[in-house]
Structures are given as C-alpha cells and as structure tokens.
Amino acid sequence: MPASKYLTGCLIALLAFLASCQETVIQETVHDNVIYEVDTVSIYTSNVEKDKLKSSIQFISILYADLFKQAITSATLARLDELKLSIGDKGLANEMIITDFLQDAGVELPSDADMRNDIASFVNDTYIRFYARQPTEYEAYYMASMIEQDPGMTPALVYLSFMLSDEYLYY
Amino acid sequence: MNRRKFITNAGKAAASMVAAPYLLPSGRLFAASGSRVANHVIFVLFAGGIRNQESVKQQYLANQGLPTQGNVMPNMLAGAPPTQNLVYNPWNPVLSQPLSQQGTLFSELRYSQGPTGHYNGHTVAMTGNYTETGLNLNVNPEFPTLFEYYRKHSDPAKSALNAWWLSEGLGPYPSLNYSRHIEYGPQYGANYLRPATTFGNLGDNFLKEALNYQPDDVQRLHKLTHFLNSNFDRSGMDAGGVINNEEDRQRVKAFITGILNGTIPFEWPTPTGTQQGVSGDLLNIGAAWKVLEAFQPELMVINTFNLDICHSNFTGYIDFLHKADYGIGWLWNKIQGPEGAALGLKDDTILICMPEHGRNMQPNQLRDQNQLAAYDHTSDQNSREVFSLIVGPPGKVKQGQVVGNTSNPVGESIDIVPTIAHILGFKDDIPGGLLPGRALTEAFA
C-alpha cells in the first residue's frame, strides 16, 4: 500500500473513531448550592444619585447586613419593624437599635488601634461599607482629621454617625 | 425721591417696625391670648367601643335577659355594683370618691357623623373633625391633631417632650401623633410609644443594651453627623416621625432603657401592685404614669382598647371595662397623691375620658362562655351614643355635675379638641375653619 493511501485510511479511521465516541459533558448548576458572599463594592459615584428614601424594612435589612455582614432573617426583620413602629421618634428608634447592635459580638467592628493605624483606609472602608461609595477628597480629609485630632473618637461612634446620617436613609 | 418723601417713608418704616407684631418661632404673630384653666391635660380615649348601657346607664346584664343591673365602673361613676350573676372578678375601688363626683359628666355625648370604626373614632377625638375614612390604615390624618395645635399655638413654643400619645395596640394608631396637614405636621407632633412593644419582649431583646452616651460622646456624634449631613442635600425629616431635639432625645432614650433595665421601676396598676390580673390597658396606663413622672408633659393622650373583645365575648368586655376603670382611678390617685404633688401635677391636671364610639343596640349572633350576646359597632344610633367625663380640682372643674340626658344630649366627639385647647389656653389662636366643634365650657368653674 502506498504511503499516501495508508495515511488517508488512518485519518478516516481516526475521524470515524472520534465521531462515534464523542463525549457530551453536561454541567449542572444547582443554584441552591451557590454560596453568595458579601463583597463590599462602590455602587454610587456620588451621593447625588441617592434620591429614594429607604422604607423601614429596607433600612433595617441594609443596616443589619452592613453591621453583621449577613442577611437578616425574616422573623427578626418583622420584629424590628414592629419595634420601630412602637416609637414615634424614628431617629431615636434607629439610634437605640443600632447602639444595641453595636454591643453584639457578631458585629464586625475594628478596634481603636486598627482604626488609628491607618485612618485613611478606615475612612475609605467606612464610606464604602455604609454609603456604598468612595469619599470625596474633602470628606476623606475632614473625617480623617476629626478622628486624628480626637482620641475619644471611636470606631463605634463613627459607624453610628454614618448609620444615623441623612444619607444612610436614602438609596 | 425727594428728601421730604424719604424722611416720611423712613419714619413710617421705623414706626411699623416698633408697632408690628413679631413673628414667633411657632409661626404665630401673637402670643397665646387665652388664660389657662390648668397646665396639664390627660385625655383617656376609653376605647374599644363602649356602650352607654354598660357604662353610664349601669345596666350590666339587663340587656342579656338577666334582671341584674349595677355599676361595674366604681372608680369613674357613682352607683352600686351588681350583687348577683357576677361574670367578672370585682376589684375594690382605688378611689374613695368616684371621678364623676370630682368633675362633670356629659352623660349623653354624640358621635354624630361618619362610620363608627376604631380608627375613625380615634381620629375624630384627636383631630376634632369627623372623618369618612373607614379603613384602619396606618396613615397620618388629614386634619391637624390636638398635639399639633398645642405645640404650634402655645407660647413659648413647646417641645415634643410636652406632648405624648400612648396606645395600647399598634395598627393604625402610631400615625395619630401628627397629621399630614400642610400647615402642621411632624415638627409639631407628639412623642409616641406603644409600651407593650417598647417595654415588652421586643424592647427587651433589641433596646435594652442601647447605650446612653456621655455628653462628650453625644457631642462627638453630633459633630460627625452634622458633617455627614452637611454633605448631603436631602433631609432625614422626610423619613417621617416626630423629631426631638438632641437633649430631649437622650432623655427619652434614658427613660426607655431605664424602664427596660429596671432602674426606673415599673408600677402595675392592679390591686396587688403586681402583674396579677394585668391587662394591656393597665400596662398602657402604668406606662402613662411613668411618662408623667419622667417628663410631666402638659398634654398626654392614652387609650384603652381591650374592650373590643365585645365583638365576640361580652364577659371579657365587662371584665376589661372594670379593669380599665380601676386603671383610670389608679392614675388619678397617683396624680392627686403625694407623688403627683411633688411633680407639680396635683390640682393642676384635668383628666378627660371618652369612648371613641359606642356599640350597636342589637347583638350579633355570637355567644360567649356564659351564653352572653356579643355586640359589634356598625354605625347604628346606639353606637353613636357615648359619654365624657371631665375631672379636675374644685375651682377649675365643676364637681358632681351631670350635663345632658337621653332626650337632651349635650356635646359631640369633636368637642374634645377645642375643650383641651380651652384648658391649655390656645383655643383662640387656632385659625378659623379648622375646628367645627366647641369647648365644653359647662364643665369649668
């Protein structure tokens, strides 16, 4: 058999083999098993984009997620919503719920030393965590100065001020 | 302009500056012109829907086919209690003299217009305007509430710490501390609490550990939030709710945490002083006393509501009526006792009680465990018949007087707001056209 005929025959045999044994790979994705993790990112380029008031439910859900880095259960959400209804001064109700939360060991709260070791990063992270945006240069400078110049300024107070601010009421 | 004209105009301008009234922070041109009858008013919306048959007419079970009559409200009304067929556990009166003898009883007041629903009844009583809104929506009322009239038209302007609204339940009631009226609103609203929630399990779970910051930290917090807010164009006031100033807010916060952690001892308005036999109404009344003790507000509205059980359980209705009566007596005893005297409340407080509406003449089909018929409230004439009791010290309120009767009813539900405005001296400062009712001046000495 000439070499060319031999090679042609081998090629045909190989193609026939590949065609007859083609493996079909099916990848199944079971969505219930997907684990979503909280990855804080900037959403807003400016606070001007925030023009909608959060509902009570939205406020509590976001607050809880921002503090505990996990979603609130529907039962806890309903209970906190009822609690907020029972107090006429909503700012006071928010303040009390937040300060109560801040006593919880489950809240991810940096230590005072961590904050002061790198104030610029702390300020940046705090803006992203609670406002979902970067601070402006002026905000970053002024906030850092307030922390730097006052040894009594704690991470908890800074967090609390963000959560009690007007901007935190909007999205 | 020539020199003569300039001097004349300048003179006129200077004269008008001296003569013209100053615009007060409250938005009024002039200070409150009316003198006060008293400096504190407590309005008890004796709610849940109470028939005159079981209250002022003291018919007890007479409408159930049983020949037993009697007074189940011995603290509020004069009259002998029932002696047989007792379906409730009688508590000895806390007052030596019933409130009807310490004030004026309008025995036949009318809820003249609109559906006799709970939200309507509360709204009418607290705004002085009838409403056709039949739904129990958690929406601020259309017309200003008495809190807003009080805060806007008092001089000097009153903080929210002077005006309180405490409700037994939630539902639509949290929205009654201010209206959506364009000239009034949350800046003139009252502090609101639902004590069963705030001081109950939810408060215990989620508020008890709330920190009461030291003044230095409050200052820091203020500085931070001020900076953050100055960089944002929108206002948190749009979020709704009454807004206390920072100092008052910290006082309310300390009050709530004080109750929750026991540093402010709660007192139960029951014969034993314990939780035994306590109802939601009594819890609300007990909390009202704590608010009075802490802040001595000039205007407080509270309600009772457990009596609404009458839709299905007449026995429970009688029991709750008896207990609510005890609670009102207990509260008055506190106000007029040594504790009230120390707080400046004694002899300077006027108590007004009125059901938000009555109940039907005819029962529904339901029977309770004692086979007693239940009553709804569907706007029949009987459900429009209520009473009002105005109680105060001699010299301020006429004692032992009864005004009106079945054939000659006197007063309407919409009259309570002008009456309170009269007592606190700002009635004449309320703009015309807002309040169709009148002050029940027959009650005052």
HADDOCK unambig.tbl for C-alpha pairs under 7 A between the chains (distance, minus, plus):
assign (segid A and resid 47 and name CA) (segid B and resid 232 and name CA) 6.90 0.50 0.50
assign (segid A and resid 53 and name CA) (segid B and resid 239 and name CA) 6.96 0.50 0.50
assign (segid A and resid 79 and name CA) (segid B and resid 202 and name CA) 6.87 0.50 0.50
assign (segid A and resid 83 and name CA) (segid B and resid 197 and name CA) 6.30 0.50 0.50
assign (segid A and resid 83 and name CA) (segid B and resid 198 and name CA) 6.47 0.50 0.50
assign (segid A and resid 83 and name CA) (segid B and resid 202 and name CA) 6.35 0.50 0.50
assign (segid A and resid 83 and name CA) (segid B and resid 203 and name CA) 7.00 0.50 0.50
assign (segid A and resid 85 and name CA) (segid B and resid 174 and name CA) 6.66 0.50 0.50
assign (segid A and resid 86 and name CA) (segid B and resid 174 and name CA) 6.90 0.50 0.50
assign (segid A and resid 86 and name CA) (segid B and resid 193 and name CA) 5.28 0.50 0.50
assign (segid A and resid 86 and name CA) (segid B and resid 194 and name CA) 4.75 0.50 0.50
assign (segid A and resid 86 and name CA) (segid B and resid 197 and name CA) 6.19 0.50 0.50
assign (segid A and resid 86 and name CA) (segid B and resid 198 and name CA) 6.06 0.50 0.50
assign (segid A and resid 87 and name CA) (segid B and resid 192 and name CA) 5.62 0.50 0.50
assign (segid A and resid 87 and name CA) (segid B and resid 193 and name CA) 4.87 0.50 0.50
assign (segid A and resid 87 and name CA) (segid B and resid 194 and name CA) 6.82 0.50 0.50
assign (segid A and resid 88 and name CA) (segid B and resid 174 and name CA) 7.00 0.50 0.50
assign (segid A and resid 88 and name CA) (segid B and resid 191 and name CA) 5.39 0.50 0.50
assign (segid A and resid 88 and name CA) (segid B and resid 192 and name CA) 4.23 0.50 0.50
assign (segid A and resid 88 and name CA) (segid B and resid 193 and name CA) 6.19 0.50 0.50
assign (segid A and resid 88 and name CA) (segid B and resid 241 and name CA) 5.57 0.50 0.50
assign (segid A and resid 88 and name CA) (segid B and resid 242 and name CA) 5.86 0.50 0.50
assign (segid A and resid 89 and name CA) (segid B and resid 191 and name CA) 6.53 0.50 0.50
assign (segid A and resid 89 and name CA) (segid B and resid 241 and name CA) 5.22 0.50 0.50
assign (segid A and resid 89 and name CA) (segid B and resid 242 and name CA) 4.88 0.50 0.50
assign (segid A and resid 89 and name CA) (segid B and resid 243 and name CA) 5.55 0.50 0.50
assign (segid A and resid 89 and name CA) (segid B and resid 244 and name CA) 6.94 0.50 0.50
assign (segid A and resid 90 and name CA) (segid B and resid 241 and name CA) 5.41 0.50 0.50
assign (segid A and resid 92 and name CA) (segid B and resid 249 and name CA) 6.49 0.50 0.50
assign (segid A and resid 96 and name CA) (segid B and resid 207 and name CA) 5.77 0.50 0.50
assign (segid A and resid 96 and name CA) (segid B and resid 210 and name CA) 5.04 0.50 0.50
assign (segid A and resid 97 and name CA) (segid B and resid 206 and name CA) 6.00 0.50 0.50
assign (segid A and resid 97 and name CA) (segid B and resid 207 and name CA) 5.75 0.50 0.50
assign (segid A and resid 97 and name CA) (segid B and resid 210 and name CA) 6.71 0.50 0.50
assign (segid A and resid 99 and name CA) (segid B and resid 210 and name CA) 4.84 0.50 0.50
assign (segid A and resid 99 and name CA) (segid B and resid 211 and name CA) 5.78 0.50 0.50
assign (segid A and resid 100 and name CA) (segid B and resid 206 and name CA) 6.23 0.50 0.50
assign (segid A and resid 100 and name CA) (segid B and resid 207 and name CA) 5.76 0.50 0.50
assign (segid A and resid 100 and name CA) (segid B and resid 209 and name CA) 4.78 0.50 0.50
assign (segid A and resid 100 and name CA) (segid B and resid 210 and name CA) 4.07 0.50 0.50
assign (segid A and resid 100 and name CA) (segid B and resid 211 and name CA) 6.77 0.50 0.50
assign (segid A and resid 103 and name CA) (segid B and resid 209 and name CA) 6.98 0.50 0.50
assign (segid A and resid 157 and name CA) (segid B and resid 221 and name CA) 6.30 0.50 0.50
assign (segid A and resid 161 and name CA) (segid B and resid 221 and name CA) 5.88 0.50 0.50
assign (segid A and resid 161 and name CA) (segid B and resid 224 and name CA) 5.93 0.50 0.50
assign (segid A and resid 161 and name CA) (segid B and resid 225 and name CA) 5.13 0.50 0.50
assign (segid A and resid 162 and name CA) (segid B and resid 225 and name CA) 6.93 0.50 0.50
assign (segid A and resid 165 and name CA) (segid B and resid 225 and name CA) 5.54 0.50 0.50
assign (segid A and resid 165 and name CA) (segid B and resid 228 and name CA) 6.38 0.50 0.50
assign (segid A and resid 165 and name CA) (segid B and resid 229 and name CA) 6.01 0.50 0.50
assign (segid A and resid 166 and name CA) (segid B and resid 229 and name CA) 5.79 0.50 0.50
assign (segid A and resid 166 and name CA) (segid B and resid 234 and name CA) 6.95 0.50 0.50
assign (segid A and resid 166 and name CA) (segid B and resid 235 and name CA) 5.93 0.50 0.50
assign (segid A and resid 166 and name CA) (segid B and resid 236 and name CA) 4.70 0.50 0.50
assign (segid A and resid 167 and name CA) (segid B and resid 229 and name CA) 6.96 0.50 0.50
assign (segid A and resid 167 and name CA) (segid B and resid 232 and name CA) 6.17 0.50 0.50
assign (segid A and resid 169 and name CA) (segid B and resid 236 and name CA) 6.78 0.50 0.50
